Amino acid sequence: MELLSKTLLLCWLLVLGRAAPAPQDAAEKDNVSEMRDEDSGPALPDRCAGIEFDAITPDEKGKTFFFKGAYMWKGFQGPAQLVSESFKEIDDIPNIGHIDAAFRMHNSANPDDHDRIYFFLEDKVFSYYDHVLEDGYPKHISEEFPGVSTHLDAAVECPKGECMADSVLFFKGQEVSVYDLSTKTVKTKTWSHLPACTSALRWLEHYYCFHGNNFTRFHPVSGEVNGTYPKDARHYFMRCPNFGHGAGYQPPECSNVKLDAITADDAGKMYAFAGPIYMRLDTRRDGIHAFPITRLWKEVVGRVDAVFSYTDKMYLIKGTQVYIYKGGAHYTLIEGYPKTLKEELGLEGPVDAAFVCPDQHLVHIIQAEFLTFP
């Protein structure tokens, strides 16, 4: 029954999961009518005209906020509004500028801090939850994050499993300060290959540096950039006339959705595989999106036959080959792999499905109508 419910969930996600981030489309369409008439007040900034954002962050409900000067946008479409309408204390300090950086805290060891939104303005830091300022804030940045610079350019959270520990990446020029939340220590790196980020965003295990009206995707540990960048943010992170990607995409009928594999690792990350793409199923709060399998498991090209997780490793079976990846800050192919099914599991192919039951140490292999235990 659990697998059936997961399959139905994936079908629903594929129908909704268009090419751009769009988990809030239905609600945001209602916001379009709220655009102010030019005669009713000062003209609002238009992010579709091309804006270099000061900060970008999701809130505790998964809605993404974009900030520029005194204005903000809620979600991927809709009009600008004053920041003070949602976070009124931001304007209470005289002679202070715009928001420099913002992020949503991921602190698994401290539930009282987890999911708070942090805003950085010059040398001050504010902490909000559900649009309410937390007691004791604002504070000096050094009081909350010792060793971190003031007048930041950008910041983004990095959970354990994507970084080595629950961390925050702080950007200032080409320098990136990695703040370990458990040890309260800072390690500073220079990423001269990455554009100077004016804002940063983590979305579905992906990390984006925004600069000008463009963005560059990077690895949060190494800063490595793969793919063709920069790209115009208006094609991907907002609904703008004459912009967009995935033109002509038609959601598949549920009856046409075929899962090749589904698995959950020890960290609770749940993945579904269909053709050359994968989709993470446990991140619905922040949105839904399909990505190429090579994005996380770069040696595996095209569809897989079966996938299962055991301890901190993920096994991907493709044809007669078995790829074993070690988890951690990112999936790393174990040296010596891929190996043949015969070498690794003592089986001849093909394999139709595979799984390991919770708290057990036996892999179940399905081949046609047969269930085997190698």
C-alpha positions in Angstrom: 0.0 0.0 0.0 2.9 2.4 0.8 4.4 1.9 -2.6 1.0 2.4 -4.3 0.5 5.7 -2.4 4.0 6.8 -3.4 3.3 6.0 -7.0 0.1 8.0 -7.0 1.9 10.8 -5.3 4.6 10.8 -8.1 1.9 10.9 -10.7 0.4 13.9 -9.1 3.8 15.6 -8.9 4.6 14.9 -12.5 1.3 16.4 -13.6 2.0 19.5 -11.5 5.8 19.6 -11.9 6.3 21.8 -14.9 9.7 23.1 -15.9 9.9 26.1 -13.6 9.5 26.4 -9.8 5.8 26.6 -9.4 4.4 25.1 -6.2 2.3 28.2 -5.5 0.9 29.1 -8.9 -2.8 28.7 -8.1 -2.6 31.1 -5.1 -0.3 33.5 -6.9 -2.6 33.9 -9.9 -5.0 35.7 -7.5 -2.2 38.2 -6.6 -2.0 39.5 -10.2 -5.2 41.4 -9.7 -3.6 43.2 -6.8 -1.1 45.2 -8.9 -1.5 48.8 -8.1 -2.8 51.2 -10.7 -0.2 53.7 -11.8 -2.4 56.6 -10.6 -2.9 55.1 -7.1 0.7 55.6 -5.8 4.3 55.3 -6.7 5.2 52.8 -9.4 6.3 49.4 -8.1 9.5 47.8 -9.2 9.0 45.1 -11.9 11.2 42.1 -11.5 10.4 41.1 -15.0 12.3 44.2 -16.2 15.5 42.6 -14.8 16.5 43.1 -11.2 19.6 42.3 -9.1 18.0 41.1 -5.9 19.4 42.0 -2.5 18.3 38.7 -0.9 16.2 35.6 -1.6 14.9 33.1 0.9 12.1 30.7 1.5 9.9 31.0 4.6 8.9 28.2 7.0 6.0 27.3 4.7 8.1 27.0 1.6 7.1 30.3 -0.1 10.1 32.0 -1.7 10.7 35.7 -1.0 12.7 38.0 -3.2 14.0 41.3 -1.8 15.1 44.6 -3.5 15.5 47.8 -1.6 12.3 48.6 0.4 10.3 46.0 -1.7 9.7 42.3 -1.7 7.9 39.7 -3.9 6.2 36.7 -2.4 6.5 33.6 -4.6 7.4 33.2 -8.3 4.7 35.5 -9.6 2.8 38.5 -8.4 3.4 42.2 -7.5 5.9 43.9 -5.3 5.0 45.0 -1.9 6.8 46.9 0.9 9.0 44.7 3.1 7.7 46.6 6.1 4.2 45.2 5.4 5.4 41.7 6.3 8.5 42.4 8.5 7.7 45.7 10.1 10.6 45.8 12.5 13.1 45.9 9.6 12.3 49.7 9.3 12.5 50.5 13.0 16.2 51.1 13.1 17.1 54.6 11.7 19.7 55.2 9.1 20.0 51.5 8.1 20.0 50.3 4.5 18.3 47.5 2.7 18.5 43.8 3.5 22.0 42.6 2.6 21.3 38.8 2.9 18.7 36.3 4.1 18.3 32.6 4.6 16.0 30.0 6.2 17.8 28.2 9.1 18.3 24.5 8.9 19.4 23.4 12.4 18.4 19.8 13.1 19.9 19.9 16.6 17.9 23.0 17.7 14.2 22.9 17.0 13.8 26.4 18.5 16.1 27.8 15.8 15.1 25.5 12.9 13.1 27.1 10.0 13.6 30.7 11.3 14.3 33.3 8.6 17.4 35.4 9.3 17.8 38.8 7.8 21.2 40.7 7.7 21.3 44.5 7.5 24.7 46.0 7.8 25.9 44.8 11.2 22.6 43.6 12.5 20.8 40.3 12.3 17.0 39.7 12.7 15.3 36.4 13.3 11.7 35.8 12.3 9.2 32.9 12.5 5.8 33.2 10.9 6.5 36.9 10.3 7.0 37.5 14.1 10.3 38.8 15.3 11.9 36.5 17.8 12.6 37.8 21.3 16.0 39.5 21.7 16.4 40.5 18.1 17.9 42.4 16.3 21.4 41.5 17.5 24.9 42.3 16.3 26.0 39.7 13.8 29.0 38.8 15.9 26.7 37.9 18.8 24.7 35.4 16.8 27.4 34.3 14.3 30.9 34.9 15.8 33.5 35.3 13.2 31.1 36.3 10.4 31.6 39.6 8.6 29.2 42.5 8.6 27.8 44.1 5.5 27.3 40.7 3.8 26.5 40.1 0.1 24.5 36.9 0.4 23.8 33.9 2.7 22.4 30.4 2.3 21.7 27.4 4.5 23.4 24.1 3.9 22.1 21.0 5.8 24.2 18.1 6.8 24.2 15.6 4.0 24.7 18.4 1.5 27.5 20.0 3.5 29.5 18.0 6.0 27.4 19.5 8.9 24.5 21.8 9.3 26.0 25.0 8.1 25.5 28.5 6.7 27.4 29.9 3.7 28.1 33.6 4.0 29.2 35.5 0.9 31.2 38.7 0.8 32.9 39.4 -2.5 34.7 36.3 -3.7 35.1 35.0 -0.1 32.7 32.4 1.3 32.6 31.8 5.1 31.3 28.4 6.0 29.8 28.7 9.5 29.3 25.3 11.3 26.2 25.6 13.5 27.3 22.9 16.0 30.8 24.1 16.6 30.2 27.8 15.9 33.4 27.9 13.9 34.1 29.6 10.6 36.2 28.4 7.6 36.8 30.9 4.9 37.3 30.0 1.2 37.9 32.0 -1.9 35.8 31.0 -4.9 37.2 33.3 -7.5 35.6 31.3 -10.3 32.1 32.1 -9.0 30.5 35.5 -9.8 30.1 37.9 -6.8 26.7 36.8 -5.4 24.3 39.5 -4.4 21.8 36.8 -3.2 21.8 33.0 -2.9 19.2 30.4 -2.7 19.0 26.7 -1.8 16.1 25.0 -3.7 15.6 21.2 -3.8 19.2 20.3 -2.9 20.5 22.8 -5.6 22.4 26.0 -4.8 22.1 29.2 -6.8 24.2 32.3 -6.8 22.3 35.3 -8.2 24.2 38.2 -9.8 22.6 40.9 -11.9 19.5 39.4 -13.3 21.3 36.1 -13.8 22.1 33.1 -11.7 24.8 30.4 -11.6 24.3 27.0 -10.0 27.2 25.8 -7.8 28.2 23.0 -5.4 28.0 24.1 -1.8 31.1 22.3 -0.7 33.5 22.9 -3.6 31.9 25.9 -5.3 32.2 23.9 -8.5 30.1 25.1 -11.4 28.8 22.5 -13.9 26.8 23.3 -17.0 26.3 26.4 -19.1 26.0 29.5 -16.9 25.1 32.2 -16.2 21.4 31.9 -17.0 18.7 34.6 -16.9 16.6 34.2 -13.7 13.5 35.3 -15.5 13.4 32.1 -17.4 13.4 30.0 -14.3 12.5 31.8 -11.0 9.6 34.0 -11.9 6.6 34.1 -14.3 7.4 36.8 -16.9 5.9 37.5 -20.3 8.1 36.2 -23.1 10.3 34.3 -20.6 10.3 30.7 -19.5 11.7 27.3 -20.2 10.2 23.9 -21.1 7.9 25.6 -23.7 5.3 23.2 -25.1 5.6 20.8 -22.1 2.4 18.8 -21.6 1.8 17.0 -18.3 1.6 13.3 -18.9 -1.6 11.3 -18.2 -1.4 9.4 -15.0 -1.8 6.1 -16.9 1.3 7.0 -18.9 3.6 7.6 -15.8 5.9 4.7 -15.4 8.3 4.4 -12.5 11.6 2.7 -13.0 12.6 2.8 -9.3 11.8 4.4 -6.0 13.9 4.4 -2.8 14.5 6.2 0.5 18.0 6.6 2.0 18.9 6.5 5.7 18.6 10.3 5.9 15.0 10.2 4.9 15.5 11.5 1.3 13.1 9.8 -1.0 13.8 9.5 -4.7 11.7 8.3 -7.7 13.3 7.5 -11.1 11.6 7.6 -14.5 13.5 7.5 -17.7 16.6 9.7 -17.5 15.2 11.9 -14.7 14.7 11.7 -10.9 12.5 13.6 -8.6 12.8 14.0 -4.8 9.5 13.2 -3.1 10.0 14.5 0.4 10.5 18.2 -0.4 6.9 19.2 -1.4 7.0 22.1 1.0 9.5 24.0 -1.1 8.4 22.8 -4.6 8.6 20.0 -7.1 10.9 19.5 -10.0 12.4 16.7 -12.1 16.2 16.7 -12.7 18.6 14.6 -14.8 19.9 11.5 -13.0 23.4 12.6 -13.9 22.9 15.7 -11.7 23.4 13.6 -8.6 24.8 10.3 -9.9 26.9 11.6 -12.8 28.2 8.3 -14.0 24.7 6.9 -14.6 23.4 8.0 -18.0 19.8 7.3 -19.0 17.2 5.2 -17.2 17.9 2.7 -14.4 16.3 -0.7 -13.8 16.3 -0.7 -10.0 17.6 1.3 -7.1 17.8 0.5 -3.4 19.5 2.0 -0.3 21.4 0.2 2.4 23.2 1.8 5.3 24.7 5.0 3.9 25.0 3.7 0.3 22.7 3.8 -2.7 22.8 1.0 -5.3 21.7 1.8 -8.8 21.3 -1.1 -11.2 21.4 -0.4 -14.9 21.5 -3.3 -17.3 24.2 -5.7 -16.1 26.0 -3.1 -14.1 25.7 -2.1 -10.4 26.8 1.4 -9.3 27.3 1.9 -5.6 27.4 5.5 -4.3 28.4 6.6 -0.8 26.2 9.3 0.7 27.4 12.3 2.6 27.9 15.9 1.4 27.2 14.5 -2.1 26.9 11.0 -3.7 30.3 9.7 -4.6 30.8 6.5 -6.7 32.8 4.0 -4.7 36.2 3.2 -6.3 36.1 0.0 -8.5 32.5 0.5 -9.5 30.4 -0.2 -11.6 30.7 -3.9 -11.3 28.6 -6.6 -13.0 25.5 -8.0 -11.3 27.2 -11.4 -11.2 30.2 -10.0 -9.3 28.2 -7.9 -6.8 25.0 -9.8 -6.3 25.6 -13.2 -7.9 22.8 -12.7 -10.4 22.3 -12.7 -14.1 20.2 -9.8 -15.4 17.9 -8.2 -16.1 16.5 -6.9 -12.7 13.1 -5.4 -12.6 13.1 -4.0 -9.0 15.0 -4.2 -5.7 14.4 -3.1 -2.1 15.6 -3.5 1.4 13.1 -3.6 4.2 13.7 -1.2 7.2 16.0 -2.5 9.9 16.9 -5.6 7.7 20.1 -6.6 6.0 18.7 -8.5 3.1 18.1 -7.1 -0.4 15.0 -8.4 -2.3 15.4 -8.7 -6.0 12.5 -9.0 -8.4 13.1 -10.6 -11.8 9.9 -11.1 -13.8 7.5 -13.0 -11.5 10.4 -14.2 -9.2 11.5 -12.7 -5.9 15.1 -13.7 -5.0 17.4 -13.1 -2.0 21.0 -13.1 -3.3 
